[in-house]
């Protein structure tokens, strides 16, 4: 069950609190703990980041990062995977990647954990879309479904055994992923 902490602190005060494991998010004035990732969540997250970065990082198109705190639009959330195009990455004067991200990711991916409310992660995706994110995915390993969200069209629903290509941002058209491939990563033992 998700515990909601009602607080009288603001976003700036929240950001001064020490980080926790699992991380907490600041959403609409409430502090909400993220559930600790479990096996299926972690496996999909690991493989997706690897696939996205295999296509995007070498040519400096984009960078996929896990569990990255993103603070924008009065909220501070931690998407399971935040993908930023290269030009949107915060870079320090010495060329290093910054620690603080204060803009919405260009693409956000949430992977539903058992007992995590789908509406909460969907709300986070919509918050991102309302602040410039081009694409959001919600992956439900338990139901083996992927929901995709864009500002300019109705949500897409993709079944786990589908070989249909999932929508990707227009700056990453060389990335080809299907639901069958993503949920296939969960199979680790011979049948």
C-alpha positions in Angstrom: 0.0 0.0 0.0 1.3 3.4 -0.9 1.8 5.8 2.1 1.2 9.4 1.4 2.9 11.9 3.7 1.1 15.2 3.9 3.6 17.9 4.5 3.7 21.6 5.0 7.1 21.9 3.3 7.5 23.2 -0.2 9.5 21.8 -3.1 12.7 23.7 -2.3 12.6 22.3 1.3 11.9 18.8 0.0 15.0 18.9 -2.3 17.1 19.8 0.8 16.0 16.6 2.6 18.5 13.6 2.4 17.8 11.1 -0.4 16.4 7.8 0.7 16.3 4.3 -0.7 13.9 3.8 -2.3 13.6 7.4 -3.4 10.7 9.6 -2.5 8.8 11.9 -4.9 7.2 15.3 -4.3 3.9 15.4 -6.1 1.2 18.0 -5.6 2.5 18.9 -2.2 2.8 15.3 -1.0 5.9 13.2 -0.3 5.3 9.7 -1.9 7.8 6.8 -1.6 8.5 4.9 -4.7 8.2 1.1 -4.3 11.5 -0.8 -4.2 12.0 -2.4 -7.7 11.6 -6.1 -7.9 13.0 -8.7 -10.3 10.8 -8.2 -13.4 11.0 -4.4 -13.0 14.7 -4.4 -12.7 15.3 -6.8 -15.6 13.1 -4.7 -18.0 14.7 -1.5 -16.8 18.2 -2.9 -17.3 17.6 -4.3 -20.8 15.7 -1.2 -22.0 18.4 1.2 -20.9 21.0 -1.0 -22.7 19.0 -1.1 -25.9 18.2 2.6 -26.0 21.8 3.6 -25.2 23.1 1.1 -27.7 21.3 3.0 -30.5 21.4 6.6 -29.0 24.5 7.2 -27.0 27.3 6.5 -29.5 26.1 9.1 -32.0 25.2 11.5 -29.2 21.5 11.4 -30.0 20.2 10.8 -26.5 21.1 9.2 -23.1 18.8 6.9 -21.1 19.3 7.1 -17.3 17.8 5.0 -14.5 16.0 6.3 -11.5 17.0 9.9 -12.2 15.5 12.7 -10.1 13.8 15.2 -12.4 12.5 18.4 -10.8 10.3 20.7 -13.0 6.8 22.1 -13.0 6.6 22.3 -9.2 7.2 18.5 -8.7 10.1 16.2 -8.2 9.7 12.7 -9.6 12.0 9.8 -10.3 11.1 8.1 -13.6 12.2 4.5 -13.9 13.9 5.5 -17.1 14.4 9.2 -18.2 15.7 9.7 -21.7 17.2 13.1 -22.7 18.2 14.2 -26.1 21.9 15.2 -26.2 21.1 18.8 -26.5 18.9 18.8 -23.4 21.4 17.2 -21.1 22.6 19.5 -18.4 26.4 19.8 -18.9 28.9 21.4 -16.5 31.5 23.9 -17.6 34.1 21.1 -17.6 32.0 19.0 -20.0 30.8 16.5 -17.3 27.1 15.6 -16.9 25.5 17.6 -14.2 23.8 16.0 -11.2 20.7 18.2 -11.2 18.0 17.8 -13.9 15.5 20.6 -13.9 13.6 19.9 -17.1 11.3 17.2 -18.2 12.9 14.2 -20.0 12.3 14.0 -23.7 11.0 10.5 -23.2 9.9 8.9 -19.9 9.3 5.2 -19.2 7.6 3.9 -16.1 7.6 0.2 -15.2 4.8 -0.8 -12.9 5.8 -2.6 -9.7 3.4 -5.0 -7.9 1.0 -3.1 -5.8 2.0 0.2 -7.3 -1.1 2.3 -8.4 -1.1 2.6 -12.2 -2.9 6.0 -11.8 0.1 7.4 -9.9 2.7 6.6 -12.5 0.3 7.6 -15.3 -0.1 11.0 -13.5 3.7 11.3 -13.5 3.8 10.5 -17.3 1.1 13.2 -17.9 3.0 15.7 -15.8 6.0 15.1 -18.1 3.9 15.4 -21.2 2.5 18.7 -20.0 6.0 20.0 -19.6 7.5 19.1 -23.0 8.1 15.3 -22.9 7.4 13.9 -26.4 6.6 10.3 -25.4 5.7 8.3 -22.3 5.5 4.5 -21.9 3.9 2.6 -19.0 5.0 -1.0 -18.9 3.0 -3.4 -16.8 4.9 -6.7 -16.5 2.1 -8.4 -14.5 -0.5 -7.8 -17.2 2.2 -7.9 -20.0 0.8 -4.7 -21.5 2.5 -1.5 -22.6 0.6 1.8 -22.8 2.1 4.6 -24.8 1.2 8.3 -24.5 1.8 11.3 -26.8 0.3 14.7 -26.6 -1.0 14.6 -30.2 -2.9 11.3 -30.2 -4.9 8.8 -28.2 -2.9 6.4 -26.0 -1.7 3.2 -27.6 -2.2 -0.3 -26.1 0.2 -3.1 -26.9 -0.2 -6.7 -25.8 2.8 -8.6 -24.5 3.0 -11.2 -27.4 2.7 -8.6 -30.1 5.5 -8.2 -32.7 4.2 -4.7 -33.6 6.9 -2.0 -33.3 6.4 0.3 -30.4 6.3 4.0 -31.0 9.6 5.8 -30.4 10.5 9.4 -30.6 11.2 10.8 -34.0 14.8 11.4 -33.1 15.4 7.7 -32.4 13.7 5.9 -35.4 16.6 3.4 -35.5 15.4 1.9 -32.3 13.1 -1.1 -33.0 11.4 -2.6 -29.9 8.3 -4.8 -29.7 6.3 -5.9 -26.7 7.2 -9.6 -27.3 10.9 -8.6 -27.2 10.5 -6.6 -24.0 8.5 -9.2 -22.1 10.8 -11.9 -23.6 13.6 -10.5 -21.5 11.8 -11.9 -18.5 12.4 -15.5 -19.7 15.7 -16.5 -18.2 15.3 -20.3 -17.8 14.9 -23.0 -20.5 11.3 -24.3 -20.6 
